Amino acid sequence: MKTSVLYLFALCVATTAGSTPTPTTTSTPTTPTALEFELFAATPAPTTPKPQVAAPMAPKPLAPAPTPAPTPTPKPMSLLLVGAQTDGSKASSPGITVYDASKSPLQQLFSVSSTLTGNMPTYMALTQDKNYLYVTNEVTAGQIVSFAIDRSGASPTLKRLGAMATNSQGPVHIAVTSNQRFALVASYTVGSITVLAIDPATKVANRIVSQVVFPGAARVVPGRQDSSHAHCVTLSPDNNYAFVTDLGNDKIMQFKFNPTTGALTANSPAFVTVSPGALPRHMAFHPNNQQLYLVTERSNQVLRFSYASTSGLLTLAKAVKTTQVAGVLTGAIRITADGRYVLVTNRYGGSTPGDSIAVFDADLKPIGDYVLKAWAGARDFALGANNTVIVGEENTNTFETFLLQANGQLVPTKVVQPSLFKPQVLLPLS
């Protein structure tokens, strides 16, 4: 192939260099020689370049869709029952008001008229399963009103079941046995404890099983100790013993109690005493079931007693002051479910307002004393859900709320709460 190409190139050069042009003549076409065929065959025909096709670009990944904001889980409803002094100037006024305490401020759900609750529903107690409610009427012709908690709707309602006279004046406090067979009632005007049987079919407290009237009077504080005044009744954790504060005699009465028959018998000794004129008011058992705490209304003390479950007897272990303000009346006492903190309210005061809520640890070491509205009258309070402390103030007809911190300190929420005429007792339902 290389020799053929060189020969053709030399031939072309020899023909053109220094030659005279020859006139053009028409000639007969000749057949290509073998050399020409070889040359043509060796020279490739020009090709048209194929268009370059760009490789397809990989698709860009789609940006991830934004994560939707989580739908807030609604707080479970936390119900609070509040019993009030009914307004005697009105034929009917709110006796029990029910709030959703998970709302801030408290959201009123409904109220039960005094025509159903009875007049002056100043204390109440729930059965252990929280399906039935028993309410005192703190009037001369005292009675206990029974309610069922109806949970068939969106929120519970109260259904009146019946009422029973206590044959005592001024029933002021009530406790219900864990077996739901008996209600024990402390009456203030004429100091006594009454045991009412609860009908197992109707759940109405409808029969007096036993009653003990306390004699005597300490007569240290005029107008408060001219006779016996039972102010609180508390059952031991196993329900085998009952304790009653007698404000008029400066005593805690100690009873053996039969939770099967409802029988009461005096323990031995029949009482423990507190300092003269102290005015023992309310009590609460510690969750460890080994200690009972008492607040005294006039001496402004919280006392811790050791409790012997085998004998049902109390022994004083420690006492501390709840306030340094003169003229204060101590109100209610509550212990947190974990047993770490003891809270006590102080009401009114002499020339200086002394309304406050004091916090102690379980050994009664003071943690803080938190000022409430002046002259508010913090008669009772409740430990609500989410570490909320709700204080009912009978003199200002409203509530104050705090958050209980892990270290026992209280932080005021500063939320303006709804008005209610003279709240007396606060009882969480859920």
C-alpha positions in Angstrom: 0.0 0.0 0.0 2.8 2.4 0.9 4.6 1.8 -2.5 1.4 2.6 -4.5 0.9 5.9 -2.8 4.5 7.1 -3.4 4.2 6.1 -7.1 1.1 8.2 -7.6 2.6 11.2 -5.9 5.7 11.1 -8.1 3.6 10.8 -11.2 1.6 13.9 -10.3 4.7 15.9 -9.7 6.3 14.9 -13.0 3.2 15.8 -15.0 2.8 19.4 -13.6 6.4 20.6 -13.2 7.6 22.7 -16.3 5.1 21.1 -18.8 3.1 22.9 -21.6 -0.6 22.7 -21.3 -2.2 20.4 -23.8 -5.3 21.5 -25.5 -8.4 19.8 -24.1 -9.8 17.1 -26.2 -12.8 14.8 -25.8 -11.7 11.3 -25.0 -13.4 8.1 -24.4 -13.6 7.2 -20.7 -11.1 4.5 -19.7 -11.5 1.8 -17.2 -9.5 2.5 -13.9 -6.4 0.4 -13.6 -5.8 -2.0 -10.8 -3.5 0.6 -9.2 -6.2 3.2 -9.2 -8.7 0.7 -7.7 -6.2 -0.1 -5.0 -5.6 3.6 -4.3 -9.3 4.4 -4.1 -9.9 1.4 -1.9 -7.1 2.5 0.4 -8.4 6.0 0.9 -11.4 6.0 3.3 -14.4 8.0 2.4 -14.9 11.0 4.6 -17.4 10.5 7.3 -19.8 12.9 8.8 -19.1 13.2 12.5 -22.0 12.1 14.8 -23.4 14.8 16.9 -22.2 14.5 20.5 -25.2 13.8 22.8 -24.7 15.0 26.3 -25.1 12.4 29.0 -28.3 12.9 30.9 -27.8 14.8 34.2 -28.6 12.9 37.3 -31.7 14.5 38.9 -31.1 16.6 41.9 -32.4 14.9 45.1 -35.6 16.5 46.3 -35.3 18.5 49.5 -36.8 16.6 52.4 -40.3 17.7 53.3 -40.3 19.9 56.4 -41.1 17.9 59.6 -44.6 18.9 60.7 -44.8 20.4 64.2 -45.9 17.8 66.6 -49.5 18.1 67.6 -49.5 19.1 71.3 -50.9 16.5 73.5 -53.7 18.0 75.6 -53.2 17.9 79.3 -55.4 15.4 81.0 -58.3 17.1 82.8 -57.4 17.5 86.5 -60.7 18.0 88.4 -60.9 20.0 91.6 -64.0 20.0 93.9 -64.5 23.2 96.0 -67.1 23.4 98.7 -68.2 26.8 99.8 -70.0 28.6 102.5 -73.4 29.0 100.9 -74.8 32.5 100.8 -77.6 32.6 103.3 -79.2 35.6 101.7 -80.0 33.6 98.6 -82.4 30.7 98.3 -79.9 28.8 96.2 -76.2 29.4 95.7 -73.2 27.3 94.5 -72.6 24.6 97.1 -69.9 22.7 95.2 -68.0 24.1 92.2 -66.0 21.9 89.9 -62.9 23.2 88.1 -60.5 21.9 85.6 -57.3 22.5 87.4 -55.1 21.6 84.4 -56.1 25.0 83.0 -54.6 28.3 83.9 -56.5 30.1 85.3 -58.8 27.4 86.8 -61.6 26.7 84.4 -65.0 26.3 86.0 -66.9 23.3 84.5 -70.1 23.4 86.6 -71.5 24.0 90.0 -74.0 22.1 92.1 -76.6 24.2 93.8 -77.0 24.3 97.6 -80.5 22.9 97.1 -78.7 19.6 96.2 -75.5 19.9 98.3 -77.4 21.1 101.4 -76.4 24.3 103.3 -72.8 24.9 104.3 -71.0 22.0 102.5 -67.7 22.9 104.2 -66.0 19.5 104.1 -66.1 16.4 101.9 -64.4 13.1 101.3 -64.1 10.6 98.4 -64.2 6.9 98.5 -60.8 5.3 97.7 -61.9 4.5 94.1 -63.1 8.1 93.7 -66.6 7.0 92.6 -68.6 8.4 95.5 -68.5 11.7 97.5 -69.8 12.4 101.0 -70.4 16.0 102.0 -70.9 17.6 105.4 -73.5 20.3 106.1 -72.1 22.4 108.9 -75.4 23.6 110.3 -77.2 23.0 113.6 -79.3 20.1 112.1 -76.3 18.6 110.6 -76.4 16.0 107.8 -74.3 14.1 105.3 -75.2 14.2 101.7 -74.1 11.3 99.4 -73.2 11.7 95.7 -72.1 9.4 92.9 -69.4 10.6 90.5 -71.0 10.1 87.0 -68.3 9.5 84.5 -70.4 8.7 81.5 -70.0 12.1 79.8 -67.1 14.1 78.5 -66.3 15.2 82.1 -67.6 13.8 85.4 -70.8 15.1 87.0 -72.2 14.7 90.5 -75.5 12.8 91.0 -77.1 13.2 94.4 -78.0 9.9 96.0 -79.5 10.9 99.4 -78.9 12.5 102.7 -78.8 11.4 106.4 -79.0 13.4 109.6 -76.0 13.0 111.9 -77.9 13.8 115.1 -75.1 16.2 115.9 -74.6 20.0 115.5 -72.1 21.4 113.0 -70.5 18.4 111.3 -67.2 19.9 110.1 -65.1 17.0 109.0 -65.5 13.5 107.4 -63.4 10.4 106.6 -64.6 7.3 104.6 -63.2 3.8 105.3 -61.3 2.1 102.5 -63.9 -0.7 102.3 -66.6 2.0 101.6 -68.8 0.7 104.5 -68.6 3.6 106.9 -68.3 7.4 107.1 -66.8 8.9 110.3 -67.9 12.5 111.1 -66.5 15.0 113.5 -69.0 17.6 114.7 -67.8 21.0 116.1 -70.6 22.7 117.9 -71.1 19.9 120.3 -67.9 17.9 120.1 -68.6 14.3 118.9 -67.7 11.6 116.5 -70.4 9.8 114.6 -70.1 6.6 112.6 -72.6 6.3 109.7 -73.1 3.0 107.8 -73.0 3.3 104.0 -75.6 1.1 102.2 -73.7 -1.3 99.9 -76.4 -1.2 97.3 -77.3 2.5 97.2 -74.0 3.9 98.5 -76.0 6.3 100.7 -74.7 7.0 104.3 -78.0 6.2 105.9 -77.7 4.7 109.4 -75.9 5.8 112.6 -73.9 2.9 114.0 -72.2 4.6 116.9 -71.7 8.0 118.4 -69.4 9.4 121.1 -69.9 12.8 122.6 -66.8 14.4 124.3 -67.3 15.9 127.7 -65.4 18.8 129.4 -63.7 22.0 128.2 -60.2 23.4 128.6 -61.5 27.0 129.0 -58.1 28.5 128.3 -59.3 30.5 125.3 -62.6 32.2 125.9 -65.2 31.7 123.2 -63.2 28.8 121.7 -62.9 26.4 124.6 -66.1 26.8 126.5 -67.0 23.2 125.5 -65.7 20.4 123.5 -65.2 21.1 119.7 -64.2 18.1 117.5 -62.6 19.5 114.4 -61.1 16.6 112.4 -61.3 12.8 112.2 -58.5 10.8 110.6 -58.3 7.0 110.1 -55.1 5.0 110.5 -53.8 3.6 107.2 -55.1 0.2 108.0 -58.5 1.7 109.3 -58.1 -0.1 112.6 -57.8 3.1 114.6 -59.4 6.6 114.5 -58.1 9.9 115.8 -60.2 13.0 116.5 -58.9 16.5 117.4 -60.8 18.1 120.2 -60.1 21.8 119.9 -62.1 22.6 123.0 -60.1 20.3 125.2 -56.6 20.5 123.6 -56.6 16.8 122.9 -56.3 14.2 120.2 -58.8 11.4 121.1 -57.6 7.9 120.3 -60.0 5.1 119.3 -59.9 1.5 118.3 -62.1 1.1 115.3 -63.7 -2.0 113.7 -63.9 -1.4 110.0 -66.2 -4.4 109.6 -68.8 -3.4 112.2 -68.2 0.3 112.7 -67.7 -0.1 116.4 -65.7 2.6 118.3 -63.9 1.9 121.6 -61.6 4.2 123.5 -57.9 3.2 123.2 -55.7 3.3 126.3 -54.7 6.0 126.8 -57.8 7.6 125.4 -56.1 10.8 124.3 -52.8 12.7 124.0 -52.7 16.3 125.0 -51.1 19.4 123.4 -50.1 22.6 125.1 -53.0 24.5 126.8 -54.8 26.9 124.5 -53.1 25.4 121.4 -56.4 24.5 119.7 -55.6 21.3 117.8 -57.1 21.5 114.3 -56.3 19.2 111.4 -54.1 16.1 111.0 -52.5 14.1 108.2 -50.7 10.8 108.0 -47.3 10.6 106.3 -47.2 8.2 103.3 -44.8 6.0 105.2 -47.7 5.2 107.6 -45.4 5.7 110.6 -46.0 9.4 111.4 -49.0 11.7 112.0 -48.7 15.5 111.7 -51.0 17.9 113.5 -51.5 21.7 113.1 -52.6 23.8 116.1 -54.7 26.8 115.3 -53.8 29.2 118.0 -50.2 28.2 119.0 -49.3 28.1 115.3 -47.4 24.9 115.5 -47.0 21.8 113.4 -46.4 18.7 115.5 -45.0 15.3 114.4 -46.1 12.2 116.2 -44.7 8.7 115.9 -47.5 6.2 115.2 -47.3 2.6 116.5 -49.4 0.6 114.1 -49.7 -2.4 116.6 -51.2 -0.3 119.4 -52.7 2.6 117.5 -51.0 5.1 119.9 -49.3 8.4 119.2 -46.1 9.7 120.7 -45.0 13.4 120.3 -41.7 13.5 118.5 -41.2 17.2 117.4 -43.0 20.6 117.2 -42.1 23.7 115.3 -43.7 27.1 114.7 -45.5 27.7 111.4 -45.2 31.5 111.6 -43.7 34.3 113.8 -46.6 36.7 113.2 -48.8 37.3 116.2 -52.6 36.6 116.1 -52.4 34.1 113.2 -54.8 31.1 113.0 -53.2 28.1 111.4 -55.4 26.5 108.8 -54.8 23.3 106.8 -52.0 20.7 106.4 -51.1 18.6 103.4 -48.2 16.2 102.8 -46.8 15.6 99.3 -47.4 12.1 97.8 -43.7 11.3 97.9 -43.6 12.3 101.6 -40.8 14.9 101.2 -42.7 18.0 102.1 -45.3 19.2 104.7 -47.3 22.3 103.8 -49.3 24.4 106.2 -51.5 27.5 105.7 -51.6 30.5 108.1 -54.6 32.9 108.2 -55.3 36.4 109.2 -53.2 37.9 112.0 -53.4 40.5 114.6 -52.3 44.1 113.8 -50.2 42.6 111.0 -51.6 40.4 108.2 -50.1 36.9 108.5 -51.5 35.0 105.6 -48.9 32.6 104.3 -48.2 29.1 103.3 -45.2 27.5 105.1 -43.2 24.5 103.7 -41.2 22.1 105.8 -39.3 18.9 105.0 -40.6 15.6 106.6 -38.4 16.2 109.7 -40.0 19.7 110.1 -37.0 21.6 109.0 -38.3 24.9 107.6 -37.9 25.5 103.8 -39.8 28.7 103.3 -42.8 30.8 104.3 -44.6 32.3 101.3 -46.8 35.4 101.7 -50.4 35.3 100.5 -52.8 38.2 100.0 -53.2 40.2 103.1 -56.1 39.1 105.2 -57.0 36.5 102.6 -58.1 33.8 105.0 -56.3 30.7 103.5 -58.6 28.2 105.1 -57.8 25.2 102.9 -55.6 24.2 99.9 -55.0 21.3 97.6 -51.9 19.7 96.1 -53.0 19.5 92.4 -51.5 17.9 89.3 -48.1 19.0 87.9 -46.9 20.2 91.3 -49.5 22.9 91.6 -50.5 24.2 95.0 -54.0 25.8 95.0 -55.0 27.9 98.0 -58.6 28.8 98.7 -59.0 32.2 100.3 -62.4 32.6 102.1 -61.9 36.3 102.9 -61.1 37.5 99.3 -63.4 34.9 97.6 -60.7 33.6 95.3 -57.7 31.4 94.9 -53.9 31.7 94.7 -51.7 29.2 92.9 -48.1 28.2 93.2 -45.7 25.7 91.7 -43.9 23.4 94.1 -40.3 23.0 93.0 -38.2 19.9 93.5 -36.3 21.6 96.4 -39.5 22.4 98.2 -39.7 26.1 97.4 -42.8 27.7 96.1 -43.0 29.9 93.0 -46.2 32.0 92.6 -47.9 31.7 89.2 -49.3 35.2 89.5 -52.3 34.1 87.5 -55.6 35.9 88.3 -58.0 33.1 89.4 -61.8 33.0 89.3 -63.9 34.3 92.1 -65.9 32.0 94.4 -67.9 33.0 97.5 -66.0 31.8 100.6 -64.2 28.6 99.5 -63.9 26.3 102.4 -62.6 22.9 101.3 -60.6 21.9 98.2 -60.5 18.3 97.1 -58.8 16.9 94.0 -60.9 14.4 92.1 -58.3 13.4 89.5 
